[in-house]
């Protein structure tokens, strides 16, 4: 009898522990946990006079600090909008920088548009879990990334747009903390952009020009992040502009962890890394991945924005992480690529410099007139036969 009672009590205790574990592991369970030593605070652009001019102005070629606090805390929400509207003010030329723990070097450097999921100089709605760009037409830029600091934090905006920002509105919501929990990482983000080079043998994608080559080293891949330190990688916004109708996404993703000479994680194609398949060009938004902007031109000609956030599957590293991706299989395509990578490190560190304004300027669209001129040159090359149709 005693054995039965003991067995019954053991079952009850196990069930109770399992129930508690289920609650504590639920995505929303943290909302039920009463926190100690935390005080909610906000820094915003509100009109200090009590009026309705709830914005600041940022003249051309000037910098403004919009957030600066001392002590320990954690930013948990940022909202920003600005005027003039995006078609009159390039958000590709407004730079956001974030500094943690009194560092002189920023741990976040990016054009404000690409950071919040707005590629090139465009404006469109974008919905993901940690970042979004909300109506009207992506003009409300939002972050829910946790951004901890132990010895102060500062956020700076630089206007490189060639005209004044007449109205810059913002919230930065954070919590003051008595002490930062142990093993809390620091948020980092870095923008890169490159016009990739095709080989002299041509843009041989899908074996259209002959037998394809092989890429076993990752040489000439497009660089998304090159990190020194301990931490985990949590996502990327990836912007692709293709001057050809050929599919751009045969390029494999390659993660090199802790100085590995060969990829530690090696993918099977660009769309596969972004959790899609079979050369998509459909707008799709999931909390963790998606395509908020796709081309509407011939084939895959034009601009596409892809994103993936490693919310439940961070990429962990102890000493270093290098993340790159092919531009077409074996790096055979000329593409206008840009990206913003997001990660946490055990300590705040400076990120590399980003391309200057000229280096960030998007390439122009290829349109039907360009195609017609190319056809004209092809016709001349073929002898200008009056009924030339195609090259077969």
N, C-alpha and C positions, 0 to 999 in steps of 0.2 A: 504493500500500500504506500509506504514511504517513497519507494522508487517511482510509483506512478505520480504521486504528488510532486516530487522533485522534477520529473520529466515534464509535467504540466507547467510548472513554474518556469522551467527553462524555455519551453515553447513560448509562453507569454512574454518573457523578457526579450527573447529573440524577435518576436513579432513587434514589440514596442520599439526596439532598436531599429528594426527595418523601417517601421513607419516614420520614426524620427529622421532616419537617413533619407527617406524619400522626400520628406518636406525640405530638409536642408539642402538637398541636391537639386531641387526644382529651380528652374530659371528665375522664377519670381520670388523665391523664398527669402532672398535677402531683403526684400521690402518689408517683411514681417519682423526682421531682427532689429531690436532697439539698440541704437548705437550709443557709445559713450565717448565723450570728449570731442564731439563734432558740432560745428555751428555753421549754418548755411549763410553764405554771403554772395553778393553780386556787385560787379562793376559794370556800369552801362553808360550809354551816351545820353542819358536823360538830361533834360533841360534843368540846370541847377536853379534857375529863377522860378521854376514852377510853371513856366510856359510850355508851348508845344514844339519848340525847336529842339527835338530830341535827337540831335545828331551833332557830329563835329565835321569840320572841313579839313581836307588834306590837300594843300596846294601841290602843284606839279613839282616833282623832284625833291619833295620833302618827306621826312619820316615822322610818325607820331607813335608814341607809346600809349596803347589803349588799356593796358593792364599791367600793374606792378604792385606786388604785395610782398610782405616779409613773412618769415616763419614757415611752418609746415602746413600743407593743405593739398587739395586735389581738385582740379578743374573737372567738372562733369558735364558741362553743357556750354556750347558757344553758338550764338546766332549772329549773323552779319548780313546786311544788305547795303547797297550804295547806289548813288546816282551821280552822273547820268546813267542811263540804262546801258546794258552790255553792248548794243550795237553802236553806241557812241563813246564808250569807255571800255577799253580792253582789260578784262580781268586777268589776262595773261601777263599784264604789265603792272600789276599791283602785287607786291611781295609781302608775304606774312612770315615773320620770324618769331620763334619762341625760345626763351632762355630759362634754364632751370638751375636752382641752387647757387645763384650768384655767378655762374659761368659767363665769361666774356664772349664765348663762341656759341652760336645758336644750335640747338638740337633739332630744330625744325626750320627748314628754308624751302619755300615753294611759292610760285605764283598762286594767288588766292583762288583763282578759278579752278585750275587743275587739282589743287589740294581738296576742294569740296566737290569734285566730280563734274567739273565744267571744262571740257577740252577746248583747245585752240582759243578762239575769241568768241565762242558760241554760248548760247543760253538755252537750256532745256531741263525739264524735270528729271530728277534722279532720286531713286529711293534705295537705300541700303540701311543696314542696322546701325553702323557707327557714324555714317555720314549721309547727308542728303542735300539736295537742292530743290527747294519747294516752290510752288506757284507764287507769283506769276512767272512762268517760263524759267524756273530755276533761279530766281533772283533772291530768294531767301536761302542763305547757305548755313547749314547746321552741322555741328559735330557733337556726338555723344561719347567720343573717346575719353577714357579716364587719363588724366594728365597730372601725376603726382609730383610733389616737390617738398623738400625738407627745409631748405634755406632760401625761400623766396622764389618768385617767378615773374617773368616779364614777357609781354606780347607786343610786338612792334609791327606797324604797317608802313611800307614804303611805296610812294606813288611814282612810278616810272612811266606813266601812261601818256605823257605829253600834253595833258590837260588837267585842270583841277578836279578833285573829287568834291563836288558841291555838298554832298550829304552822305556821311558814313555813319550808319546806325549799328549798334552792337549791344549784346548781352555777353558777359562772361560770368557764368555761375560756378561757384566753387564752395568747398567746405574748409573751414579752418579746423586743424586737428592739433591736439595736444602733442602727439607724437606719431610719426609715420610708422606703420606696421613694418616689421622686418621683411626683407626680400621683396620690397616694392620697387618695381622697375621704373625707368624714366622713358617717357614717350619720345619717339624720334620720327621724323619724316623728311624725305629728300626727293627733290625733283630732278629728273634728267631728261634730256632731249637730244636726238641725233638724227641726221639724215644719213641713213645707212648706205653702204656702197655695194653695188653688184660686181661680180667678177668680170674680167675682160671677156670671158667666154659667153657671157650673156645671162639673162634672167631665166635660167633653165628650171622653172618650177613645173611639177607634174610631168617631167621628162619631155616637155614640148620641143626641146632643142637637141635632145640626145640623152645618153645614159647619165643618170644623176650621180653626183659625187657623194662623199661621206664626210661627216663631221664627228670626229672622235675626241676632239680636244676642247671644243667650245670656243676656239679662237675666232675672233671677229663677231661673237655674239653681241647683242645689244645688252648693256648693263642696266639692271634695275636697282641693285643695291650691292655695296661692298662694305661690310661692317666689321669692325674690330672690337672685341669684347664679348661678354656673356649676355645672352638674352634670348628673345624669341621674335620671329618675324610674324606679322599679323595681317598683312594685306597689301594690295596694290591697285591703283587706278592706272589703266594702260590705254594709251591713245594712239591709234593707227591711222595714218593717211596713206592710201595706196594710189600711185599714179597709173596703175594697170588694172584691167578687169580680172586678172588672174587672182585666184585665192591666195591670200596673204598668210594663212594660218597653219602651214605645215611645220613652222618652226617649233622645236621642242624647248620646254623649260628645263633649266639645269640649276640645281642648288648644290653648291660646294660647301660642306660643313667642316669647320675647324681646320681649314687649310688643305682639304683633300685635293689631290691633283686631278682626279676624275670625279664626275658628278656623283654626289651621295644620293640625291633624288633626281631621277631623269624621267622626263615625261614623254608623251607620244604625239604631241601637237598642241598648238596654241589654244584652239577651242577646247581641247581636252582639259588643259590646266584650268580653264575658266568654267569647267563643269558643263560644257555644252558639247554638241556633236554635229558632224556632217555639215560643216561650212555654213553656220547660221548667218542670217542677216535679218533677224526679227527682233524687235524691241522686247526685252524680257528683263524683269527686275525681281530678284529674290533678296531676302535680307543679307545673304552671304555672297552672292555672285549675280552677274547679269550683263546685259547689253542695253544701256539706256539710250544710246545713239547709234544708229546703223546707217550705212550708205543707202541711197536710193538711186544709184547710178547703174550703169551696165556692169554685170558681174559683181565684183567686189571693189570696183573703182570708187574712190572717195574715202570718207571718214567714218571710223567705227570706234566706239568707246567700250572697253571691256573692264570689268572689275571683279576682284575676288578678295574676300576677307577670311582669314583663317581664325574664325571665332572659336570653333571647337577642335581645330587641328593646327595649332601654331607650329611653326618650324623652329625647333630648339637648337641652340648652339652654345658651346662652352667658351670658345676662343674667337671664332670668326664665322662670318657667313658671306658668301658671294652668290648672288642670284642673277642669272642672265638668261636670255632667250634668243633663239635663232630668228633671223628675219628671212622667213622662207626656209625650206629645207636646205641645210648646208649653207645658209646665209647668201642666197642667190638673188634676193630682191632689194631694190632700192625702195625704201619706205621712209616716211617722215614719222618717227616714233617719239613719243614722250610718255613719261610715267611719273607717278608719285608713289614711293614705297613707304610703308608704315611698320614700325617695330618698337619693341621695348628692350632697353639695356639695363644692366644692374646699376650703372652710373650714367649720369648725364655726360654726353660727349658732343663735341662739335661735328657737324656733317660737312662734306665737301662743298665748295662753292658751286653754284648753279650757273648755267649758261646766261650770258648777259642778254639785254633786250634784243639785239640783232640775232643772237644765237637761239632765241626762243621764237623768232618770227615764223609763223606757219607758212608752209609752202602753199602756192595758189592751187585752186581746183583745176583739174583737167576736164575739159568739156567737149561737147559735140563738134565745135569748130576745130579744136586741136585734132580730134579724130579724123575729121574730114581732110585736114591738111596732111596728116600722116598717110591717108589713103591716096591723096594726090601724089605724094612722093613715091608711094608704092606703085601707082599706075605708071609713072614715068620710068621707074626701074624695070617694069614689065613691058615697056615699049608702047604704052598708051593705046593698047587695043581698045576699040570702042565699046566692047561688051565685057570688059573685065569685071568679074564678080568677087572672087576671093582668091586665095592662094592655093586652092586645090585643083 
